[in-house]
Amino acid sequence: MLRYHVNDLSCGHCVQAVTAAINALDPAAEVAIDLPSKRVDVRSDREPSAVAGAISKAGYTPAFYQQDAAAPTSSGSCCCGPRR
C-alpha cells in the first residue's frame, strides 16, 4: 500500500481528478481517498514515484509518500510471541 498526503485536495472534484489520474497510469490500481485528512492510499504495482507523478500531472502536490511494510505475522499469541 502506498500512502500520499496531498494537502491541496479540497473537494469531490479533486478526489475524482486524482483517482482518474492514478487509474490512467494503472487501470488495476485501487485508490482510497480520505478527503478530511487529505490522504490518498493506493494499491498498485507501479513505482511510488510514478504514482506521485500522476498525482502531480493532475495538478496536485503529493507532500510525501510511504510504502507500508507487510503486517507482522503472529506466532500464535496476542503479543506476537510464542504460545506457552
N, C-alpha and C positions, 0 to 999 in steps of 0.2 A: 504494500500500500504506500503510495506517495501522498504526502501531505504538503499543501501550499497555503500560505497566508496571503490573501490578496486584498490589501487594505482598501482598494478603490472599488470593491463590489458594493453596490448600494441599492439595487432593486431587482425585480424579477427579470427585467431585460438583461441585466448584467449576468445573471445566472444562466439564462438561455444562450447568451453570446459565448460565455466561457465553455459551457457544455458543448455547444456546436463546434467550437474551435478544437477542443480535445477530441471529439468524435470524428472530426475531419482528419486528424492526424492518425487516430486509431479507432476505427469503427467498432471494435470489440471492447473498447475501454468502458469501465464502469465509473461513473462520475457521481459523487455525492457532494452537494454544496450546502453548507450551513451559513446562511446569509448573516444572521446576527453576529456570529463570531468571525465571519469573513474567511472561513476555512473551506478549502477545496481538497477533497480526498479523491484519489484516482487509483484504480486498479488497471494497470496497463503493462504490456511488455516493452513499451518504448522507454528510452533513456529519460531519466528525470529532467535533464537539460532540454530535451526535445519537447516534453510536455510543458515545461516552463516557457519555452519559445513559442509554443502555440498560444498560450495564455497571453504572452506579450504581444504577439501578432494580432490578437483580437482587441488590443488596446488597453490591456490591464497590466498591473505590475505585481508579479508574484514576489513577495518580500523575502521568502526563504522557502526551502523545501527540506523535507526529511523523509527518509525511507524507513518505515517501521521495521524493526527486527522481528523475526519469527517469534511467536509466543513460546515461552519455555514449556517443555513437556513435563508433566507431572510424573513422579516416581511412585505415586500411589497414596500420598497423604495430602492434606490440605496445605502443607507447608513446603511442598515440592521435595520433600526429603523421603528417605526410605520408610516404609511402613514397618512398625515394630510389633 
